[in-house]
Amino acid sequence: MHNVISMAPIQFNPTTSATICDDNNSVSYHAFNQLIRDYHEALLDVPCSEVFVLSITQSIHCLALMLACFGLKKTAVLRASTSEIPTQLKECDQFELDANQLLCRTQAQVVGQSSHMQGNTEQTCGDSQGMLGFLSSGSVGEPKVIFHQPDSLVANSQNALNLLPLSLQDNVLIPVPISHMYGFGAAALSSLCAGASVCLTQGLNLLKWKQIEKTWQPSCVFFTSSLLDAVSAKLSDKHVLKLIVTAGDCVNTRYLNAWVNKTQFWLNLYGSTEMGVIGIASLINQGLLNSDAEQAYFTPCPGVDVASVNEQLEVHQMHAFVGYLNSNASIAMSPAHPQFFNVAEKPFKTGDLGKLASDGRFSVHGRADFSVNREGRLLAFAQLEIELKKQALNLDVFVQELALVCGPQDSKGKTLIACCEGVTESQFSALKQAWRSHLPAYAVPSQIKLVDPLPRLANGKLNRRKLEEVISHV
């Protein structure tokens, strides 16, 4: 038995027993809906700038606060409570939830200064709603603010739900931050639209995983690579998941091998903070490892068109982001600024290398700006890194992580340096010999360097720009 609960523009369709919980609280969908309404009224009552900042933690109250922004005529920028506030937003009003879960102002506009972020957001998003802004470190470590219309966020989540087997009966564990597009748009919104029970948690480690596994029995989990690392060491044979969801263009095969008998399905999402979920790849199906799991092939979500132009992926969909506020800009742009563009009518260049298969699926081969031309051949770092790690495993040499950077120029182009994590220097010569035996000469790194740990962004992705700086001192 279930009831329809509406909070424009989202509609929940839960069972009467479905709950939403975090590390401290648990509420029914009806109580959660009331939380949304209460926070919506609080946001309407409080005077604030046209664009304001909300500090978000991993809690049901903060999730309700985010949804309460739907239908406002002002624009809310969401940030993790531990993240830096971009310079352009420091003049805006800032809010958080206090110890009693009440909305409180942490900073008002600077007296005597006119905020550049003031503007008529209705020029961009219509008469009925403002926007939500997400902070993103970007694939190359350049922080950005990316703005979405709420109804587009919901539409994108419902598109993803067509390929995600989430249902009313599922218990969905979300340890990924809801302040990010992956945690909010792909995980939380999709789960709520499915009417599933949802558990938000933070600081997931092996001990906490075992406790949640025993008391809450999740059927579906949204993971990142770092979270997989935290729980993959010792897995229970008693509890088999229905679904694991990850995000990115590739997944380390050691995770797949560890979980192949622990989950029925493993789906990997490809997307971005700008476009939401673009496509979904099946890595494990009915408990069996897919033959093409190492090089994932993504099925585009309904209504999403993917093209490969000069081997670079371009995406078109109507539920795209509205525009950027770049934190490196010389001035702060309001959502009404002429440079604040709408991309829904034109293809979005993802910056990733990729190819289309004959069946309409597509593969991703890494960032276009992280590739090198050797002997007239374009080598995408991400794709070559997978092959280098595979050849290492054939030698029984386990490389925890491997990343390529460009080295000095030679007669064939820029050379390659393999930066390894989790190996010893005594294994370098064996690795080089294996690579020379199985790979063409132009694809073999000229140097191997130990960088442990490899630098990462706040979202867990490899920070390749920082790695280039680090390697110059190794």
C-alpha positions in Angstrom: 0.0 0.0 0.0 1.3 3.4 -0.9 0.2 7.0 -1.1 1.2 9.8 -3.5 2.9 12.8 -1.7 3.5 15.9 -3.8 6.0 18.7 -3.3 6.3 20.6 -6.6 8.1 19.8 -8.8 8.8 16.4 -7.2 6.3 13.6 -6.4 7.0 10.9 -3.9 5.2 7.5 -4.2 6.3 5.6 -1.1 5.0 2.6 0.7 3.4 3.3 4.1 6.4 1.7 5.8 9.1 3.6 3.8 11.4 5.8 5.9 14.2 8.4 5.4 16.9 8.3 8.0 20.5 9.5 8.8 23.0 8.6 11.5 20.8 10.2 14.2 17.2 10.3 13.0 14.5 8.4 11.1 11.2 9.8 9.8 8.4 8.6 7.5 7.9 10.1 4.1 4.9 12.1 5.4 7.0 13.6 8.2 9.8 14.3 5.7 7.3 16.1 3.5 6.2 18.2 6.4 9.9 19.1 7.1 10.2 20.3 3.5 7.1 22.5 3.9 8.4 23.9 7.2 11.8 24.8 5.7 10.1 26.2 2.6 8.1 28.6 4.8 11.2 29.5 6.8 13.1 30.4 3.6 10.1 32.5 2.4 10.0 34.4 5.6 13.7 35.2 6.0 15.0 38.3 4.2 18.1 37.5 2.2 19.9 38.3 -1.0 18.7 37.0 -4.4 21.4 34.4 -4.3 22.3 32.9 -0.9 24.5 30.1 0.3 23.3 27.0 2.3 25.8 24.9 4.3 24.8 21.2 3.9 25.6 18.2 6.0 24.7 14.6 5.5 21.3 14.7 7.3 17.6 14.3 6.5 17.0 17.9 7.7 19.6 19.2 5.2 18.1 17.1 2.4 14.6 18.5 3.3 16.2 22.0 3.3 17.6 21.4 -0.2 14.2 20.3 -1.5 12.5 23.2 0.2 14.4 25.5 -2.2 12.3 24.1 -5.0 9.7 26.7 -5.9 11.6 29.7 -4.5 12.1 32.7 -6.7 15.6 33.1 -5.3 18.7 31.0 -6.0 20.4 28.8 -3.4 24.0 27.7 -3.7 24.6 24.4 -1.9 28.0 23.8 -0.3 29.4 21.1 2.0 29.8 22.5 5.5 33.6 21.8 5.2 34.2 23.4 1.8 35.5 26.8 0.9 33.0 29.5 -0.2 34.0 31.0 -3.6 35.1 34.6 -3.5 32.1 35.8 -5.5 29.7 34.3 -3.0 31.2 35.8 0.1 29.1 38.9 -0.1 25.9 36.8 -0.2 23.8 35.8 2.8 24.9 32.5 4.3 22.7 30.0 6.2 23.0 26.7 8.0 20.9 24.6 10.4 21.8 25.0 14.1 21.9 22.3 16.7 18.1 22.4 16.9 17.8 22.0 13.1 16.5 25.6 12.8 17.6 27.8 9.9 20.1 30.4 11.1 22.1 33.1 9.4 25.8 32.7 9.6 26.8 35.8 7.6 24.8 38.7 6.1 25.8 40.8 3.2 28.7 43.1 3.9 27.3 46.5 4.9 28.0 49.2 2.4 28.8 46.9 -0.4 26.4 46.0 -3.2 26.5 42.3 -4.0 27.5 41.4 -7.6 25.2 38.4 -7.1 22.1 40.5 -6.8 20.0 40.1 -9.9 16.7 39.3 -11.3 16.8 35.5 -11.5 13.4 35.5 -13.1 15.1 36.7 -16.3 16.8 33.3 -16.5 14.5 30.8 -15.0 11.0 32.2 -15.5 8.4 33.5 -13.1 7.9 30.4 -10.9 11.3 29.3 -9.6 14.8 30.2 -8.8 17.8 27.8 -9.2 20.1 25.5 -7.2 23.8 26.0 -7.5 26.3 23.2 -6.9 30.0 23.7 -6.1 32.2 21.5 -8.1 36.0 21.1 -8.0 35.9 20.3 -11.7 37.8 17.5 -13.4 41.0 19.5 -13.4 40.7 21.0 -10.0 39.2 24.4 -11.0 36.3 25.2 -8.7 33.0 26.2 -10.3 29.5 26.9 -9.3 27.0 25.2 -11.6 23.3 26.3 -11.7 20.3 24.1 -12.3 16.5 24.7 -12.5 14.8 22.4 -9.9 12.4 20.8 -12.5 15.4 19.9 -14.7 17.1 18.2 -11.7 13.9 16.1 -11.1 13.5 15.3 -14.8 17.1 14.1 -15.0 16.7 11.9 -11.9 13.6 10.4 -13.4 15.5 9.7 -16.6 18.2 7.9 -14.7 15.5 6.0 -12.8 14.5 4.4 -16.2 17.8 2.5 -16.1 18.3 2.2 -12.3 16.4 -0.8 -10.9 15.2 1.0 -7.8 11.8 0.2 -6.4 9.4 0.7 -3.4 10.9 -2.3 -1.6 14.5 -1.1 -1.7 16.6 0.2 1.2 19.0 2.6 -0.4 22.2 3.6 1.5 23.7 6.9 0.4 27.2 7.6 1.9 28.1 9.9 -0.9 27.7 13.7 0.0 24.2 15.0 -0.9 25.8 18.5 -1.3 27.3 17.1 -4.6 25.3 16.4 -7.8 26.0 12.7 -7.6 24.7 12.3 -4.1 21.7 14.6 -4.6 20.6 14.3 -8.2 21.6 10.7 -9.0 21.3 9.0 -5.5 18.8 10.9 -3.3 16.4 12.3 -5.9 16.2 9.1 -7.8 15.6 7.1 -4.6 12.9 9.4 -3.5 11.2 9.4 -6.9 11.2 5.5 -6.6 9.6 5.7 -3.2 12.4 3.7 -1.6 13.6 3.8 2.0 16.7 6.0 2.2 19.5 6.1 4.7 22.0 9.0 4.6 25.4 8.3 6.4 28.8 9.9 6.5 32.2 8.7 7.5 31.6 5.2 6.2 34.2 2.7 7.2 34.3 -1.1 7.6 33.0 -1.0 11.2 30.2 1.3 10.3 29.4 -0.7 7.2 29.0 -3.9 9.2 26.7 -2.1 11.7 24.5 -0.7 8.9 24.5 -4.1 7.1 23.3 -5.8 10.2 20.7 -3.3 11.5 19.3 -1.7 8.3 20.1 -4.3 5.6 20.6 -2.1 2.6 19.7 -3.5 -0.8 21.3 -0.7 -2.9 24.4 1.4 -2.2 25.8 4.4 -4.0 29.6 4.3 -3.7 32.7 6.3 -4.6 36.2 4.7 -5.1 37.3 5.9 -1.6 34.2 4.4 0.0 34.7 1.1 -1.8 38.2 1.1 -0.4 36.8 1.5 3.1 34.5 -1.5 3.0 36.0 -3.9 0.4 38.6 -5.5 2.7 36.3 -7.9 4.6 32.9 -8.5 3.1 30.2 -10.6 4.7 29.0 -13.8 2.8 25.6 -13.6 4.5 24.3 -10.4 2.9 24.0 -10.0 -0.9 23.1 -6.6 -2.3 20.7 -6.1 -5.1 22.5 -3.1 -6.6 25.8 -1.2 -6.3 26.1 2.1 -8.1 29.3 4.0 -8.8 30.2 7.0 -10.9 33.1 7.6 -13.4 34.4 6.4 -16.7 36.1 3.3 -15.3 36.2 1.2 -12.1 39.3 -0.6 -10.7 38.8 -4.4 -11.5 39.9 -5.3 -8.0 36.7 -3.9 -6.6 34.7 -5.8 -9.2 36.4 -9.1 -8.3 35.8 -8.4 -4.6 32.1 -7.8 -5.0 31.1 -10.1 -7.9 29.4 -12.6 -5.6 28.1 -9.9 -3.2 25.7 -8.0 -5.5 23.3 -8.9 -8.3 23.9 -5.8 -10.3 26.6 -3.2 -10.5 25.8 -0.1 -12.5 28.4 2.6 -13.3 27.1 6.1 -14.0 28.7 8.5 -16.5 27.7 12.2 -16.1 28.7 15.5 -14.7 27.6 18.2 -12.4 26.5 20.1 -15.5 24.5 17.4 -17.2 23.5 15.0 -14.4 23.4 11.3 -15.4 24.3 11.0 -19.1 24.6 7.2 -19.4 24.7 4.0 -17.4 26.9 0.9 -17.8 26.3 -2.6 -16.4 29.5 -4.0 -14.9 28.0 -7.0 -13.0 24.7 -8.6 -14.1 22.9 -11.2 -12.1 26.1 -11.8 -10.1 28.3 -12.3 -13.2 31.1 -10.0 -14.2 30.3 -8.5 -17.7 33.0 -9.2 -20.3 33.3 -5.5 -21.2 33.4 -4.3 -17.5 37.0 -3.1 -17.8 36.1 -0.8 -20.7 32.6 0.2 -19.7 30.0 0.8 -22.4 27.3 3.2 -21.4 23.7 3.2 -22.5 22.5 6.8 -22.8 19.6 7.8 -20.6 16.2 8.5 -22.3 16.2 11.8 -24.0 20.0 12.2 -24.0 21.8 12.3 -27.3 25.5 11.5 -27.3 27.8 12.2 -30.2 31.5 11.7 -30.8 33.0 14.6 -32.7 36.7 14.2 -33.5 36.7 11.4 -30.8 35.4 13.9 -28.2 32.1 13.4 -26.6 29.3 15.9 -27.0 25.9 15.6 -25.2 22.5 17.2 -25.9 19.6 17.0 -23.6 16.8 19.4 -22.6 17.4 18.9 -18.8 20.8 20.5 -18.8 22.3 23.0 -16.4 21.6 26.7 -16.9 25.2 28.0 -16.6 28.4 28.6 -14.6 29.7 31.0 -12.1 33.4 30.5 -12.4 35.3 31.3 -9.2 38.3 32.6 -11.2 36.2 35.2 -13.0 37.3 38.8 -12.5 33.7 39.8 -11.5 30.9 37.9 -9.9 28.1 37.2 -12.4 24.5 37.1 -11.4 22.2 34.6 -13.0 20.8 37.4 -15.1 24.3 38.4 -16.4 24.6 38.1 -20.3 27.5 35.7 -19.9 25.4 33.4 -17.8 24.3 31.2 -20.7 21.7 28.5 -21.2 23.1 25.3 -22.8 19.9 23.4 -23.2 19.6 24.3 -26.9 23.1 23.3 -27.9 25.5 20.3 -27.4 27.6 20.3 -24.3 31.3 19.4 -24.9 32.2 17.1 -22.0 35.9 17.4 -22.5 36.2 13.6 -22.5 37.5 11.4 -25.3 35.0 8.7 -26.4 33.6 6.6 -29.2 30.1 5.4 -30.2 29.3 1.7 -30.7 27.1 0.4 -33.5 24.3 -0.4 -30.9 24.1 3.2 -29.7 26.2 2.8 -26.6 29.3 4.8 -26.0 32.7 4.3 -24.3 34.8 6.9 -22.4 38.6 7.0 -22.7 39.5 9.8 -20.4 39.9 13.6 -20.5 40.8 15.1 -23.9 43.2 17.4 -22.1 44.9 14.3 -20.5 46.2 12.6 -23.5 49.3 12.6 -25.6 50.2 12.2 -29.3 53.0 9.6 -29.9 54.1 8.6 -33.4 50.9 10.2 -34.7 48.6 8.2 -32.4 46.4 9.8 -29.7 46.9 8.0 -26.4 44.2 8.7 -23.8 45.7 8.4 -20.3 42.7 6.7 -18.7 42.5 4.0 -21.3 46.2 3.2 -21.3 46.2 3.2 -17.5 43.7 0.4 -17.5 45.9 -1.7 -19.8 49.1 -1.0 -17.8 47.4 -2.2 -14.6 46.1 -5.3 -16.4 49.6 -6.2 -17.6 50.9 -5.7 -14.0 48.3 -8.1 -12.7 49.4 -10.7 -15.2 52.8 -10.5 -13.5 51.1 -10.9 -10.1 52.2 -7.4 -9.3 49.3 -5.5 -7.7 49.3 -1.8 -8.5 46.9 -0.1 -6.2 46.6 2.9 -8.5 48.5 4.2 -11.6 48.4 7.5 -13.3 50.2 8.9 -16.3 51.7 12.3 -16.8 53.7 13.7 -19.7 57.5 13.6 -19.6 60.2 15.3 -21.7 59.9 15.5 -25.4 61.7 13.0 -27.6 61.8 12.4 -31.4 58.4 10.6 -31.2 56.5 13.2 -29.1 56.1 13.7 -25.4 57.2 10.8 -23.3 55.1 9.1 -20.6 55.8 8.8 -16.9 53.9 6.1 -14.9 53.1 7.3 -11.4 52.4 4.3 -9.2 50.7 3.9 -5.8 51.1 0.8 -3.7 54.1 -0.8 -5.3 57.8 -1.0 -4.5 60.7 0.3 -6.6 62.1 -3.2 -6.7 59.2 -4.1 -9.0 59.8 -1.4 -11.5 62.1 -3.4 -13.8 59.6 -6.3 -13.9 56.8 -3.9 -14.8 58.8 -2.3 -17.6 59.6 -5.7 -19.1 56.0 -6.8 -19.0 54.8 -3.6 -20.7 57.5 -3.9 -23.4 56.5 -7.5 -24.1 52.7 -6.8 -24.5 52.4 -3.2 -25.6 53.6 -1.3 -28.7 56.7 0.8 -28.0 54.9 4.1 -28.3 52.6 3.1 -25.4 55.3 2.1 -22.9 56.1 4.7 -20.3 59.8 5.8 -20.3 59.9 6.2 -16.5 58.1 4.8 -13.5 57.9 6.8 -10.3 56.5 6.0 -6.9 54.0 8.6 -5.7 52.2 7.2 -2.7 49.5 8.4 -2.2 48.5 10.0 -5.5 46.9 13.4 -5.0 43.1 13.6 -5.1 40.4 16.2 -5.3 37.8 16.5 -2.6 35.4 14.3 -4.6 37.9 11.5 -4.7 39.0 11.9 -8.3 42.6 11.9 -9.2 44.0 15.5 -9.2 46.1 15.3 -12.3 47.1 19.0 -12.2 48.5 18.5 -8.7 50.2 15.3 -9.8 52.1 17.2 -12.5 53.4 19.5 -9.8 54.3 16.7 -7.5 56.1 14.6 -10.1 58.5 17.5 -10.9 59.9 17.1 -7.4 60.1 13.3 -7.3 
